[in-house]
Amino acid sequence: MTDTPWTSWTGAVIEDWIGYNQHMSEGYYGLVFGFSTDEYLLRIGFDDAYSPSTNGAFYTAETHISFLNELALGTGLLVRTNVVGVDEIRLQLFHELVRGRDDVVAATQESLLLHVGTTVDQVGPMTATVLGAAKQDATAHAGLIAPTQIGKAIHGPSAS
C-alpha cells in the first residue's frame, strides 16, 4: 500500500469519446472513472474468483463528478485513486482524472460503493482480506484529500 494516491488507470482520449464540442463527452469521464474503480477493486482482492467463492460483490451506490478542465483528442490521462473511508459494507473512493502532460486535474469523482450479497441481494460485509487491504489504503491516504473536495452537493437554482 502507499501513502500517496494510487494510479489506478492510464490511457488517452480516443476519437469515439469526442463530442460535438470537440472535447471529451461527459459520459466518458464516468467510463474512465469506472475503469479506475474496477482496477482499485482488483488491487484489494476483488477479482474474478471473489464473487463465486464469497457470494459477494460491490455495487456503486452513488457518485459525484466535478468537471474542471476540458480534454482534447489524444490527451494522455491518468487517474489517481484515494480511499477516503471504508467499513465492513462501504467503500468511499475519490478519483482525480489528470492530464498526463501537465498534471492538471481535469475532473474528480467521489464514489460510494456498497458490498452486497449476490444470493440475497442485500448489503453484507466484505471479506476480511479485502476490508483489511482497503483499510490500509484509507489509513495511508488519510489527509491527502482536502475536506472541501468530498461530500459535495449540487446547488442549482430554486424551483419557482
N, C-alpha and C positions, 0 to 999 in steps of 0.2 A: 504494500500500500504506500501511498505517497502523501506528503503534506502540501502538495500543490495540486491544482485541478488536473484530472487525468484527461489526456487527449483521447477521446472516445471514437472519433471519426475524422477522416480526411478525404478530400475529393476536390472537385471543381464544378462550377456551374456549367451545365450542359445545355445544348440548344433547346431541348424539349422543355426546360424549366423557364425559358424566357417568355414573358407575356407581351401584351400589346404596348406596354410602356418601355420595352427594351431592357427590362431588369428582371431578376428572378421573381416569379409569381409567388404570392403568399402561401399557397398550398404546399409548395416545395420546401419552404422553411420547415413546415411541420414534418414533411417526409425526412429531411435531414436530421431533425431532432429525434424522430422515431428511430432512425438507424442508430443514433447515438445512445438512446436508451437501451436498445437491444444489445449493443456492444457492452454497455456497462453491466447489464444483467448477466451476460456471458462471463464477464470478468469475475463476478462474485459467485458463480456456480450455477446459474440458471441456464443450463444447456439442454440439448435435445433429450437427455435421459431424465431430467428433473421431473417434468410433469408425469410421464408414465410411471416413474418409481415412487413419487410422493403424492400424486393426485393434487398437485398444487400448481398455480400459475399466477402471473402478475397481470393485472388489468390496470390500464391508465384510467383514473377516475376524473382527473381534472388537469388542464394545462392553461398556461397564460403565456402568450408570445408577445414580446415587445420588438417592433421593427425599428431599427436605429439608423441603418445606412443601407444604401442600395447595393445590389450585387449584379455585376455585368457578366455576360457570357465569357466563359473561360477563367473567371476569377478562382484562384485557389482558395480552398476553405479548410478550416479545421474546427472541431467542436471540443471545447473544454467542459468537462463534467465535474460538478461538485456534489457531494452528498450533503444536503442541508439537515436532514433528520431521518431517523429510522426507529421503528419499534417492531414488535412481532408481526404486525399486519400492514404497516405503512412504510413507504419509501418515498422520500421527498428529494428530488433532484433539481439542480439548477444548471442549465446548459448555456454556454456562450458560443455563438457562431461567429468565428473570427476570420477576417480576410488574411490569408497567409502572407501576402506581400508586405503588409504594413502593420499587422497585429491590431487592426481596428475592429472593435466589436460591431458586427452588423445586425445582430439580433440576439435576444435572450429568450429562454423558455424555462419556466418553473413548472414542474410536473409532480403530481401526487399519484403514486401507484399503490394499489391495494393488492395484497396477496389473498387469493381465493382458493377454495377447494373446488376442483373441477368436477367431482362427483356429486357434491351437494350444492354447488353454485352459491356459496356464501363466503364471506370473509373468514379467513382462518390463518393461523400462524405459519410463517415460513420456516424452513429447516434451520437448525442451529448453525450449520455451516454457512449458509447464505446470510443469515442475520449477523453472524459474527464478522464476516467479511465487510458487510455494509456498515456495521458499527465502527469497525476500524477506520474505514474511509471517512465516516462522519466525524470521528474524533480528529483525524488528521486534517480535515478540511474546515474545522471549526474556526470561525472568524475570517475566512477568506472572502466571503460574500457579505457585502455591506447590508445591514438590516433594511435599508431603503430599497434594495433590489428584490426583495422577496415579499410575498404577501400582497402584491399589487392588486388593485381593483380598477375597473373601468369607471370613469367619472364622466359620463356623457351628459347631454342636455336633458333637462327635466321634461317629462311629458306634460303637455298642457291640456 
